[in-house]
Amino acid sequence: MTTTVGSDTGSGAVYDRGYRPYEGPRGGRAATRNALFRASLRRALGLRRSWRQKIAPFVLLGVAVIPAVVNVGVKYLTRGTQAEDISFFTYREYIGVSNTLLVFVALTAPDLFCPDRRQRVLPLYFARPLTGVDYVLAKVGAMFFLLFSFSFLPHVVLFVGQMLVSKEGSLEYFTENTDILWKVPVAVLLFAFYYAVLSSALASLTARRITAGASIVGLLLVTSIISGSITGDPEQLGYTGNAAALIDLFSLPMVLRDLVFLGHVDPDFALSGVHNGGLGAVLVYGAVVIASISTLLIRYDQVER
């Protein structure tokens, strides 16, 4: 209904829109957190966005899966020949397709965190029943889920493919490799959680995506270069190890991967031979994770207030 109101200074209209209160279900913080988690996944994968935004994540996923497909294909083509035992890599070596994973992390974490600060929408988020902890859980949870899926899917392809083309038969291959069924998920979980919290913490420090991406790549590569320059090449120098390998934040998750698969540090790694080197890697891993989570909670607690 519209009512016209006149006066000496002019006329106006009063609109009766008939607004009604919302009577649907109210989810509270949990529903808001889950909605933010799903929205973050869609954004990272480029869903409901232009086709250009979909290229990077799916191309990188394809690059990560291709080695598994090639390995299975070679196994199939060489069955019954002298080359049937050829394998390009093991399950342990396949965890953390390093260069691809680094690119994915450097692209995804800034895209999840930086636009919210740049567009100044954080106060709008926290005007809802959402706290800083909820925001961190949703965003880091989305990052972790993507990294875990990104790293785990190639191993599923590799395991199922090799099981199907195994000369001993699928059932025997499965029974002989049951340890892979827990080692791979645990190692991938450690990888995904480490990179998720570290990259999220760095991305939360700036509103510019290019700065955040450069910071992630820079920190990981610079610490790796510094560590390598101090420790040198273990195979050429023949020493018993160097604790300076612990500052290599890029390779640190690989030490935990080896602890899961081998029960000790890989002899080819610079940390091998260091007294309690594996324990030191676990402690540094924990310190990085705690520092990253603390940074995130502080950053978004301040915004919330």
matplotlib code that plots the C-alpha trace (Angstrom):
import matplotlib.pyplot as plt

x = [0.0, 1.3, 0.1, 0.9, 1.8, 1.7, 3.1, 4.2, 7.7, 6.7, 5.2, 6.4, 5.3, 5.1, 5.4, 3.9, 5.9, 4.3, 7.6, 7.2, 9.6, 11.7, 10.1, 12.5, 15.0, 17.8, 21.1, 23.3, 27.1, 27.5, 25.3, 27.1, 30.5, 29.5, 28.1, 31.5, 33.3, 31.3, 31.6, 35.4, 35.6, 33.6, 35.8, 39.0, 37.8, 36.4, 32.8, 30.1, 32.9, 34.3, 36.0, 39.4, 39.1, 38.6, 41.8, 44.5, 43.0, 42.0, 45.1, 47.3, 45.1, 45.6, 49.4, 49.4, 47.4, 49.3, 52.4, 50.1, 48.3, 51.7, 53.1, 50.0, 50.0, 53.7, 52.9, 50.1, 52.1, 55.1, 53.2, 54.9, 58.1, 61.5, 60.6, 57.5, 59.1, 59.9, 58.4, 59.1, 58.4, 57.0, 54.0, 56.3, 58.1, 54.7, 53.5, 53.8, 54.2, 56.3, 56.4, 52.7, 51.7, 53.7, 52.0, 48.5, 49.2, 50.5, 47.4, 44.7, 45.5, 45.7, 42.5, 40.6, 41.9, 43.0, 39.8, 37.9, 40.4, 40.8, 37.1, 36.5, 33.8, 35.1, 33.0, 30.0, 31.0, 31.3, 28.0, 26.5, 26.6, 30.2, 33.4, 37.0, 37.6, 34.6, 36.1, 39.5, 38.0, 36.0, 38.8, 41.6, 39.2, 38.5, 42.2, 43.0, 40.2, 41.5, 45.1, 44.2, 42.0, 44.6, 47.3, 45.3, 43.4, 46.6, 47.4, 43.9, 44.5, 47.9, 46.8, 43.7, 45.5, 48.4, 46.1, 44.1, 47.2, 49.2, 50.5, 49.8, 46.2, 44.2, 43.4, 47.0, 48.3, 45.8, 46.7, 50.4, 50.0, 47.5, 50.0, 49.6, 46.0, 47.0, 50.4, 49.3, 46.3, 48.4, 51.3, 49.0, 47.1, 50.4, 51.3, 47.9, 47.6, 51.1, 50.7, 47.1, 47.8, 51.2, 49.9, 46.7, 48.7, 50.9, 47.9, 46.1, 48.9, 48.1, 45.2, 47.1, 47.0, 50.3, 52.1, 50.6, 51.6, 55.1, 55.5, 54.4, 56.8, 59.6, 59.5, 59.5, 62.1, 64.4, 64.5, 65.2, 68.1, 69.6, 69.4, 70.9, 73.8, 74.6, 74.2, 75.6, 75.0, 75.0, 75.9, 78.9, 80.2, 79.6, 78.9, 76.7, 74.0, 73.4, 70.7, 70.5, 68.2, 65.5, 65.2, 64.1, 60.4, 59.7, 61.1, 60.1, 56.8, 58.8, 60.8, 57.5, 56.4, 59.6, 58.9, 55.4, 56.7, 60.2, 60.1, 63.2, 64.7, 65.6, 69.4, 69.6, 68.2, 70.6, 69.0, 69.9, 72.5, 71.6, 70.9, 67.1, 66.7, 63.2, 62.1, 63.5, 61.5, 58.3, 59.0, 59.7, 56.6, 54.6, 56.1, 55.3, 51.7, 51.2, 52.7, 50.5, 47.3, 48.2, 48.8, 45.4, 43.5, 45.1, 44.5, 40.8, 40.2, 41.3, 39.0, 36.1, 36.5]
y = [0.0, 3.5, 6.7, 10.1, 12.8, 16.5, 19.5, 23.1, 21.9, 19.2, 15.7, 12.2, 8.6, 6.3, 2.6, -0.2, -3.2, -5.7, -7.1, -10.4, -11.8, -14.8, -18.0, -20.6, -22.7, -20.8, -22.6, -20.4, -20.4, -24.0, -23.4, -20.1, -21.8, -24.6, -22.1, -20.2, -23.5, -24.5, -21.0, -21.2, -24.5, -23.2, -20.1, -22.1, -24.5, -21.7, -23.0, -20.4, -18.2, -17.6, -20.4, -18.7, -19.2, -23.0, -23.5, -23.4, -25.8, -28.5, -28.2, -28.6, -31.6, -33.1, -32.6, -34.4, -37.4, -37.8, -39.5, -42.2, -42.8, -43.1, -45.5, -47.7, -47.6, -48.7, -51.5, -52.7, -52.5, -54.3, -57.2, -60.5, -58.9, -58.4, -54.8, -55.6, -54.6, -51.1, -48.5, -44.7, -44.0, -45.6, -44.5, -42.8, -40.8, -39.8, -38.0, -34.3, -33.7, -30.8, -28.3, -28.8, -28.6, -25.4, -23.7, -24.9, -23.6, -20.2, -19.7, -21.0, -19.6, -16.0, -16.4, -17.6, -15.0, -11.8, -10.7, -10.5, -7.9, -6.1, -5.7, -4.9, -7.5, -8.9, -6.7, -7.9, -11.5, -10.9, -9.0, -12.5, -15.2, -15.9, -15.5, -15.2, -18.9, -19.9, -17.9, -19.6, -23.0, -22.6, -21.1, -23.4, -26.3, -25.6, -25.2, -28.5, -30.4, -29.2, -30.1, -33.5, -34.3, -32.9, -35.1, -38.2, -38.6, -39.4, -42.2, -43.7, -43.8, -45.3, -48.0, -49.0, -49.0, -51.1, -53.5, -54.0, -54.6, -56.6, -59.9, -61.7, -60.6, -57.9, -59.7, -60.7, -57.2, -55.8, -58.1, -57.5, -53.8, -53.3, -51.1, -48.5, -48.1, -46.4, -45.0, -42.9, -41.2, -40.4, -39.0, -37.0, -35.7, -34.4, -32.8, -31.1, -29.8, -28.3, -26.5, -25.4, -23.7, -22.2, -20.8, -19.5, -17.7, -16.0, -15.1, -13.5, -10.9, -9.0, -7.9, -8.4, -11.8, -11.4, -10.4, -13.4, -15.8, -14.4, -14.6, -18.3, -19.3, -17.1, -18.5, -22.1, -21.7, -19.3, -21.6, -24.6, -22.7, -21.6, -25.1, -26.6, -24.1, -25.0, -28.8, -29.4, -32.6, -35.7, -38.1, -36.1, -35.0, -38.3, -36.7, -38.0, -35.3, -31.7, -30.3, -27.2, -29.4, -28.6, -25.0, -26.3, -25.6, -26.8, -30.3, -30.7, -32.6, -35.1, -36.1, -36.9, -38.8, -40.9, -41.5, -42.9, -45.1, -46.1, -45.5, -43.3, -40.4, -41.3, -41.9, -39.7, -36.7, -34.2, -34.8, -38.5, -39.3, -36.4, -37.6, -37.6, -36.0, -37.4, -36.1, -32.7, -32.7, -33.5, -30.6, -28.1, -29.3, -28.7, -25.3, -24.1, -25.4, -23.7, -20.4, -20.4, -21.2, -18.5, -15.9, -16.7, -16.5, -13.2, -11.7, -12.5, -12.0, -8.4, -7.9, -9.4, -6.9]
z = [0.0, -0.9, 0.8, -0.6, 1.9, 1.0, 2.7, 1.9, 1.0, -1.3, -1.4, -0.5, -0.4, 2.6, 1.5, 3.5, 2.4, 4.8, 6.1, 8.1, 10.7, 9.8, 11.1, 9.8, 11.7, 13.5, 13.4, 15.6, 15.6, 14.3, 11.2, 10.5, 10.9, 8.5, 6.0, 6.0, 5.7, 2.6, 1.1, 1.5, -0.2, -3.2, -3.4, -3.4, -6.1, -8.2, -8.0, -8.9, -10.2, -13.7, -15.5, -15.0, -11.3, -11.8, -13.9, -11.2, -8.6, -11.1, -13.2, -10.1, -9.0, -12.4, -12.2, -8.8, -10.1, -13.4, -11.8, -10.3, -13.6, -15.4, -12.8, -13.0, -16.8, -16.9, -14.5, -16.8, -20.0, -18.5, -16.9, -17.7, -18.9, -17.3, -16.6, -14.6, -11.3, -12.4, -10.1, -10.4, -6.7, -3.5, -1.5, 1.0, -1.7, -3.3, -0.2, -0.5, -4.2, -3.1, -5.9, -6.8, -3.1, -2.6, -5.6, -4.4, -0.8, -2.1, -4.3, -2.0, 1.5, 0.3, -1.6, 1.5, 3.9, 2.2, 0.4, 3.7, 5.1, 1.8, 1.3, 5.0, 5.5, 8.8, 11.0, 9.0, 9.7, 13.4, 13.6, 13.2, 15.9, 14.8, 16.9, 15.9, 16.8, 14.6, 11.7, 12.1, 12.4, 9.2, 7.1, 8.4, 8.2, 4.6, 3.8, 5.6, 3.8, 0.4, 1.2, 2.6, -0.4, -2.8, -1.3, -0.6, -3.9, -5.9, -3.4, -3.9, -7.6, -7.2, -4.7, -6.5, -9.9, -8.7, -7.0, -10.2, -12.4, -9.8, -11.2, -7.9, -8.0, -6.4, -3.1, -2.5, -3.3, -0.8, 2.0, 1.5, 1.6, 4.4, 6.3, 3.5, 4.5, 7.8, 7.0, 4.0, 5.7, 8.9, 6.9, 4.6, 7.6, 9.2, 5.9, 5.3, 8.9, 8.9, 5.6, 6.4, 9.7, 8.6, 5.3, 6.9, 9.6, 7.0, 4.9, 7.9, 8.3, 5.1, 3.0, -0.3, -1.9, -3.8, -0.6, 1.2, -1.5, -1.7, 2.1, 2.1, -0.7, 0.6, 4.2, 3.0, 0.3, 2.3, 5.3, 3.0, 1.3, 4.6, 6.0, 2.9, 2.9, 6.5, 6.4, 2.9, 1.0, 3.3, 0.5, -0.6, 2.8, 4.6, 8.0, 10.7, 10.5, 11.4, 13.6, 11.3, 9.1, 11.7, 10.4, 7.0, 7.3, 3.8, 4.4, 8.0, 7.4, 5.3, 8.5, 10.2, 7.1, 7.4, 11.1, 10.1, 7.3, 8.5, 12.2, 11.9, 9.9, 6.3, 6.1, 3.0, 5.0, 6.7, 10.1, 10.0, 12.7, 15.0, 18.5, 19.0, 15.6, 15.1, 18.4, 17.6, 14.3, 16.2, 18.7, 15.9, 14.0, 17.2, 17.8, 14.2, 14.5, 17.9, 16.8, 13.6, 15.5, 18.1, 15.4, 13.8, 17.1, 18.1, 14.7, 14.5, 18.2, 17.7, 14.8, 16.7, 19.5]

ax = plt.figure().add_subplot(projection="3d")
ax.plot(x, y, z, "-o")
ax.set_aspect("equal")
plt.show()
